[in-house]
Amino acid sequence: MIERVGFGKILDRLPKFIGHIYTLLIVLFGWVFFRADTLGGAVKYLGEMFNFANFGITNALSQLDNLQSLTIFIGIIACMPVVKYLAKLLKSRGEGGEATVNVLSTAATAAMFCFAIICLTGSDYNPFIYFRF
């Protein structure tokens, strides 16, 4: 809605990564309003998200184990246009380009799927709660 008023033209002139950051912030705020029971609760939650007086990043990071840290790192890398860059790099070298990237992308997706299945079967957490009914 903001883009239709004229902010979309401004976003088009800015670098692409600014648009990515804008999208992530809109989604972040949208989920807060979607999840909150009341508007007051959403505003309070947003206030706590940006309350830098009690900045507990050290406490939050101390609770992460190696697997969670690796998952966050891979997620950050996967959010970037890595596949597009890799295709351009391989194409410039003359090494197959898009076909090679498609094969690698499919293999990476299959590996992540297998890893997720292994993690689910190896833990006592069962996300399929509807099987209990």
C-alpha positions as CSV (number, residue, x, y, z in Angstrom):
1,M,0.0,0.0,0.0
2,I,2.9,2.3,0.8
3,E,4.5,1.5,-2.5
4,R,1.4,2.6,-4.4
5,V,1.4,6.0,-2.8
6,G,4.9,6.7,-4.3
7,F,7.3,4.8,-2.1
8,G,7.7,2.2,-4.8
9,K,9.3,4.7,-7.2
10,I,11.8,5.6,-4.4
11,L,12.6,1.9,-3.8
12,D,13.1,1.3,-7.5
13,R,15.9,4.0,-7.6
14,L,17.7,2.6,-4.5
15,P,20.1,-0.4,-4.5
16,K,18.4,-3.8,-4.5
17,F,19.6,-4.7,-1.0
18,I,17.7,-1.8,0.5
19,G,14.5,-3.3,-1.0
20,H,15.4,-6.6,0.6
21,I,15.9,-5.0,4.0
22,Y,12.6,-3.1,3.5
23,T,10.8,-6.4,2.7
24,L,12.2,-8.1,5.7
25,L,11.1,-5.3,8.0
26,I,7.6,-5.2,6.6
27,V,7.3,-9.0,7.0
28,L,8.7,-8.7,10.6
29,F,6.2,-6.0,11.6
30,G,3.4,-7.8,9.8
31,W,3.9,-11.0,11.8
32,V,3.9,-9.0,15.0
33,F,0.5,-7.5,14.2
34,F,-0.7,-10.9,12.9
35,R,0.3,-12.7,16.1
36,A,-0.7,-10.2,18.7
37,D,-4.0,-10.5,20.5
38,T,-4.6,-6.8,20.7
39,L,-3.3,-3.7,19.0
40,G,-1.8,-2.6,22.4
41,G,-0.1,-5.9,22.7
42,A,1.5,-5.5,19.3
43,V,2.7,-2.0,20.0
44,K,4.2,-3.2,23.3
45,Y,5.9,-6.1,21.6
46,L,7.3,-3.8,18.9
47,G,8.6,-1.5,21.7
48,E,10.4,-4.4,23.3
49,M,11.9,-5.4,20.0
50,F,13.6,-2.1,19.7
51,N,14.3,-1.4,23.4
52,F,18.1,-1.1,23.3
53,A,18.3,-0.2,27.0
54,N,18.2,-3.9,28.0
55,F,20.1,-5.2,25.0
56,G,20.3,-8.9,25.7
57,I,22.1,-10.1,22.7
58,T,24.9,-11.6,24.8
59,N,22.3,-13.6,26.7
60,A,20.6,-14.7,23.5
61,L,23.8,-15.7,21.8
62,S,25.0,-17.7,24.8
63,Q,21.9,-20.0,24.5
64,L,22.7,-21.0,20.9
65,D,24.5,-24.3,20.3
66,N,26.7,-25.0,17.3
67,L,23.9,-26.5,15.1
68,Q,21.7,-23.5,15.7
69,S,24.5,-21.1,14.9
70,L,25.3,-23.1,11.7
71,T,21.6,-23.0,10.7
72,I,21.4,-19.3,11.2
73,F,24.6,-18.7,9.2
74,I,23.3,-20.9,6.3
75,G,20.0,-19.1,6.4
76,I,21.6,-15.7,6.1
77,I,23.7,-16.9,3.2
78,A,20.7,-18.5,1.5
79,C,18.7,-15.3,1.7
80,M,21.2,-13.6,-0.5
81,P,21.2,-14.0,-4.3
82,V,23.9,-16.6,-4.2
83,V,22.5,-18.8,-7.0
84,K,22.3,-15.8,-9.4
85,Y,25.8,-14.8,-8.6
86,L,27.1,-18.4,-9.0
87,A,25.3,-18.7,-12.4
88,K,26.9,-15.5,-13.6
89,L,30.3,-16.6,-12.4
90,L,30.2,-20.0,-14.0
91,K,28.8,-18.6,-17.2
92,S,31.7,-16.1,-17.4
93,R,34.2,-19.0,-16.9
94,G,32.4,-21.1,-19.6
95,E,31.7,-23.9,-17.2
96,G,28.1,-24.7,-18.1
97,G,26.5,-21.8,-16.2
98,E,22.8,-22.3,-15.6
99,A,22.7,-26.1,-16.0
100,T,25.5,-26.6,-13.4
101,V,23.8,-24.2,-11.0
102,N,20.4,-26.0,-11.4
103,V,22.1,-29.4,-10.6
104,L,23.9,-27.9,-7.6
105,S,20.8,-26.1,-6.4
106,T,18.7,-29.3,-6.6
107,A,21.4,-31.3,-4.8
108,A,21.7,-28.6,-2.0
109,T,17.9,-28.6,-1.6
110,A,17.8,-32.4,-1.4
111,A,20.7,-32.4,1.2
112,M,18.9,-29.8,3.3
113,F,15.7,-31.9,3.2
114,C,17.5,-35.0,4.3
115,F,19.2,-33.1,7.0
116,A,15.9,-31.8,8.3
117,I,14.4,-35.3,8.3
118,I,17.5,-36.6,10.2
119,C,17.1,-33.8,12.8
120,L,13.4,-34.5,13.2
121,T,13.8,-38.2,13.6
122,G,16.7,-37.8,16.0
123,S,14.9,-35.5,18.5
124,D,12.0,-36.0,20.8
125,Y,10.1,-33.1,19.3
126,N,7.3,-34.0,16.9
127,P,5.9,-31.1,14.9
128,F,3.1,-33.2,13.5
129,I,0.7,-32.6,16.4
130,Y,-2.4,-33.5,14.3
131,F,-1.3,-37.2,14.3
132,R,-2.2,-37.3,18.0
133,F,-5.9,-36.8,17.4
